[in-house]
Amino acid sequence: MADFQTVAHVGDIPEGEGRAFHVNGKMVAVFLTNGEYSAINDLCPHMGASLASGYVEEGGVTCPWHAWRFCVKTGTWLDNPNSKTRTENYDVRVAGHEIQVLVPDPLATTAGAGEK
């Protein structure tokens, strides 16, 4: 079972920006917007660019390669919110001065994939 993992400390991520971290086998983009931390899969589902290095504005991040925009909280594709295209989002908490992210164990998610 996965636990929250510390990825950074308060103050490490500037307001309106993101940073990428390796957490439980995934690259995770952690953003600070309006004083709140959020986390989504760092890899753009279109071509795999790092979303953490994208331009952050109004709760969304713009992929630096092809300008696809994703919500930094939900992972929804903002250019077509009705599409099934999205990226994973993860729970974030601040414990003391530590920013922590919860990424499910990849073995646990694939173990039940074929079960009904």
N, C-alpha and C positions, 0 to 999 in steps of 0.2 A: 504494500500500500504506500502510495506517495505521501510525502509530508511537504509542508511549506519549506522552501529553501531560500536562504539569504542570497540575494544577487548584488546588492549595493547598499549604500547608506544614504540616509536623507541628506540631500545636498549634492549627491553625485550626479544626478540627472537634472539639468537646467529646465526651468519652466518652459513649456512649449517645445520640448525636444524628446527624443527617444534614445535608448541605448540597447544594444543586443547582448544577450547572455545565454550561455549554454546551461540548460536546466533539464535534468532527467532525460537526456537523449534528444532534446529539441533545442532549436535556436528560438529564443523568445525576445520579443521587442517590448521593452517597458517604457512607458511614456508618463510624463508629468504634465497634466493640463488642468488649468484652474485649481491648482493646489492638490489635485487628486492623481494617484498613480493607477495605471491600468496596464494590462499586458495582453498581447496577441502573438500569434505565430509570426516570427520575424520574416519568413519567406513568403513573398508575394505569390499567390496561387497562379498567376499568369505566367511568369517566366523565372521566378525564384530570386528576385532582387531582395536586398535587405530593406525591410520597411522601416527599421529603426533609423536609417539614414535619410528617410524621406522628409518632406516638408510637412510640418504639423500646423493645422489651422482649423479652428471651429470644430474641434472634436474628431477631426479626421486626419489621416496621414496620406500623403501622395507618394506613390511609388516613384523612386528616382529614375527608373528605366522607361516606363511607358505611361506614367501619370494616372494609373488606376488609383482610386481613392478608397480607403477603408476606415471604418469607425474604429478608433483606438480602444473603445470599451467592449464592443460586441463583435468586431471582426466583419460586420456587414459591408458588402461592396456598395459604397455610397453612390456610384455612378448608375447603378441599377439595383436598388434595394429589393426589388421583387425577384431578383435572380437567386438561384441556389448557390451561386459563387460567393464564397466568404472565406475567411481564415479563422482558425481557432482562437478563442479567447480564454484567458486563464484568470483565476482568482488571485488577487494581490492584497497584502496586508502590510501594515507598518507595525513592527514590534520593537518598541524602544526607538532606536535610531536605524534599525535595519529594515530594508525593503525586501519583502519575501514574496515568492511566487509559488503557486501550487500547480504543477504540471502532472497530470495522471501518468502512472507507470505505463510505458508503452506495451509491456508484456500483458498487463491486466486488461488493456483495451482490446488487444488482438485475441486474447484467450477466449473471449466470449463472442467473437465476431461471427462464427458459424453456428452458434446456438440459436434455437428458437423457443 
